[in-house]
Amino acid sequence: MKDMNWISKFVLVACGILAIAGTKALAHISYTGRNFGTLIISIDASNNTQTISSGFGWADATDADWGDSHRGRFFRFTLASPLDVNQSVRITVERNLLGTGTNGSFLPAFSLFSGLAQGSPEALAHDSSTLSVASRPSTTEGSFRSLTDWSIGNDDTYNTAGLPTSGVKYAARLAIFTYIGHAADGTSANFGNAAGIVGDGTADGFVTATFSGLAAGDYSLFVGGANYALQATEGPTTFPTYGANVTVGLVPEPSTGFLLLGGAALLPLLRGRKG
């Protein structure tokens, strides 16, 4: 019986270690299941299976102490060539019924960046890596920033995984994200008073924007919650999740004026839900 008790305890401890390891793995930046690939004119790429951790992650990263990259989802897409004067990229995010959070409450926002996080075969990036911590002020909550350029580091990748004595195969490095623009659902009443936020004026769970003048290359899209006040009530160890439909398309550019954000043109489609 004593042997059986010892075995039971060992199994429980092992399961606990695996659970912690799984949680840590999920906390690293990846695009698994969220890669829209190379955009094709007039063909939208959509993803409606993902959930967002917390209802505040995007808004929280607009303030002076930055934000936690775990509190949202990263998507990616590629432009094979620069956009000409007749093309633009349209991004739309709309809440759905997935997730553990209160249905009908999620207010989405997104930021578009050129550049990608580290990916296989390199180690994945995370806020607590030595490089990440060293590259930001000590008072920050994480590496992510919604309204400007930012960076995040990974760890050394060893020749034999988990064995430093096997030598470094890929040295840790910073991934650089160059800010293009953003869009947020609602008004300052929900996303806060940080300067420069473009809201669509209607807190209805839907936001869309169109970007022109983009160069060829790889782009990262961060989708998170736009309810700044929820950081006081959600967490700190577990967070509700919220479902979102994310659609990216390469479309003919409307013949309208535009607002410059981060060097790219953000066309004024920030008017909330269509129809």
Summary of the structure (lengths in Angstrom):
residues: 275
radius of gyration: 20.1
end to end distance: 68.8
largest distance: 78.6
contacts: 908
relative contact order: 0.26
helix: 16%
strand: 38%
